[in-house]
Amino acid sequence: MKSVAIIGAGITGLTAAFYLKRNGIPVTVYEVRDRVGGVIQSLRKDGYLAEFGPNTLLETSPKIAQLVRDAGLQSRRLDPDPKAEARYVVRYRKPIEMPAKPLGFFTTNLFSLGAKLAVIREPFLAPRRDGAEESIAQFVVRRFNQEFLDHAIDALVAGIYAGDPQKLSVTHAFPKLKALEDNYGSMIKGQLFGARERKKRGEIAKDRAPKFSFDEGLQVLPDGLAEQLGDSISLNTAISKITQTNEGWIVAGNARENFEAEHNAVIYAGTAFKLAQLVIDSPKPVNLTPLSEIRYPPVASVVFGFRREDVAHACDGFGMLIPRVEGFKILGAIFSSSLFPNRAPAGHITLTSYVGGERYPELASLPPEKLYDLVCEDLRVLLGVKAKPTFQHAAFYPRAIPQYNVGYGRYRALMTEAEIKAPGLFLAGHYRDGVSLSDSIVSGCNVADRVKSFMRTGATNLEPISK
Ligand SMILES: Cc1cc2nc3c(=O)[nH]c(=O)nc-3n(C[C@H](O)[C@H](O)[C@H](O)COP(=O)(O)OP(=O)(O)OC[C@H]3O[C@@H](n4cnc5c(N)ncnc54)[C@H](O)[C@@H]3O)c2cc1C
């Protein structure tokens, strides 16, 4: 019976394993840690629910809701409180609500008249067609202006990538923005005229996609998938070498002495820096060591509980994004208990803040007490916090999110080349197909389809990933 090895029990690996197993293909998921879920980490304690990794899952593709239904987790799905739609951006050192409707942009005090005029002017600017790859900063300044970069995009980039807009590639990190310019000549025109085409493709823009979680946090999803996979998951098993043979692949690890297993195909669903270290022994040499250059800056997540009366701000929304120019240490904060019920005991609220990233990498690894003080001080100024937290927990991600910086295409080309040279090896997940949780789920679904077709035909299907 043909079987598939899946390296990594994050959401990508578990999704792929779940769908392969449902199609009658035996799988083994190898995970170096003693738990499933990768960066997803939910903690229930003292009546609080802390989410250290991702907080919400965006339904950008019909495949997301389908996975939840297929995994039998529909009854545990939690949609956010519709009253918690407000998003804040910090300006003049205080959170200002972002306009909910496009016309609100012209009356908000978040932006000056100059930035508003830049938006009106954008549809009349010629598109850039020379194929040069730009950073998101260069792209935004060229199409809008510096203020738009400093007070909007910089904060957004910190919220998604914990990244540096001067380094992130618009082509690789924000491909849909670049496509608006390429296809419509302008981002504003693309937003206005592209809506019908996006609907036809079943594609939902990230800013409009419904978001959700589960009654006990996002960990419910990997745990639910793992339950269905049962003893197909091998925890505490680091895979260090894979060898291509006439029959398929031998995966070898250092968990148990002389550990080896034979499979017909291998999906690598781990991280880029571990993939760079994986020894790949195949007749046609494959070199993925340059992937070690991909930056994954450190991030610390700090979850605080406060008594409701100890926080002046209503915290009535999703959260606040903070641009670098405002001079705060935290990258932003999510108003976790406004979004979903049961995140805090009655009369209390939960706030999740992020520290580090490319902006201040050195702060992420501060000892917990220093980290708590730094976050408390920013929350005091921004949200009017006036007492010590009643709950505090932090998680440190030494290598959190891959930076799709200018030049990332080189790494993607190496990954495609590896799949061509070593048939039966598949690469999937956040380091290749987009950094969000929803991108990772779609990547897991797509790689399962590609492996199914490989098992039938023996050919590696390199079709572009469909969302
Ligand atoms: C702090 C933080 C906040 C985030 N917030 C959001 C958010 O709000 N919304 C959102 O959409 N996304 C968010 N993301 C991004 C999203 O969570 C991730 O992109 C996604 O979960 C990645 O899933 P994955 O399975 O591809 O990788 P991972 O979760 O990294 O899983 C990979 C797994 O592979 C294992 N592994 C690696 N190499 C080997 C090996 N050689 N042998 C065995 N096992 C191996 C690792 O131990 C790990 O468990 C956030 C990420 C972080 C870090």
The ligand as an ORCA input file, in Angstrom:
! r2SCAN-3c Opt
* xyz 0 1
  C       2.927     35.187     16.810
  C       2.195     34.828     15.541
  C       0.946     35.393     15.282
  C       0.243     35.070     14.113
  N      -1.007     35.611     13.909
  C      -1.736     35.233     12.829
  C      -3.113     35.629     12.701
  O      -3.680     36.301     13.577
  N      -3.789     35.239     11.593
  C      -3.216     34.455     10.643
  O      -3.884     34.140      9.650
  N      -1.930     34.019     10.756
  C      -1.180     34.372     11.826
  N       0.096     33.899     11.986
  C       0.684     33.030     10.937
  C       0.152     31.581     10.968
  O      -0.146     31.190     12.276
  C       1.175     30.615     10.380
  O       1.597     31.057      9.117
  C       0.671     29.192     10.207
  O       0.098     28.716     11.405
  C       1.843     28.315      9.742
  O       1.480     26.956      9.719
  P       2.481     25.869      9.158
  O       1.888     24.535      9.400
  O       2.841     26.187      7.746
  O       3.845     26.033      9.986
  P       4.181     25.860     11.602
  O       3.019     26.249     12.385
  O       5.459     26.563     11.746
  O       4.388     24.283     11.707
  C       5.518     23.611     11.214
  C       5.774     22.388     12.109
  O       6.813     21.593     11.520
  C       7.634     21.073     12.553
  N       8.925     20.713     11.935
  C       9.765     21.529     11.235
  N      10.825     20.827     10.769
  C      10.669     19.543     11.180
  C      11.451     18.345     11.013
  N      12.599     18.357     10.328
  N      10.988     17.188     11.563
  C       9.815     17.181     12.268
  N       9.043     18.286     12.464
  C       9.458     19.447     11.924
  C       7.694     22.233     13.555
  O       8.065     21.779     14.831
  C       6.250     22.754     13.507
  O       5.422     22.123     14.470
  C       0.820     34.182     13.154
  C       2.081     33.610     13.411
  C       2.764     33.918     14.591
  C       4.101     33.277     14.861
*
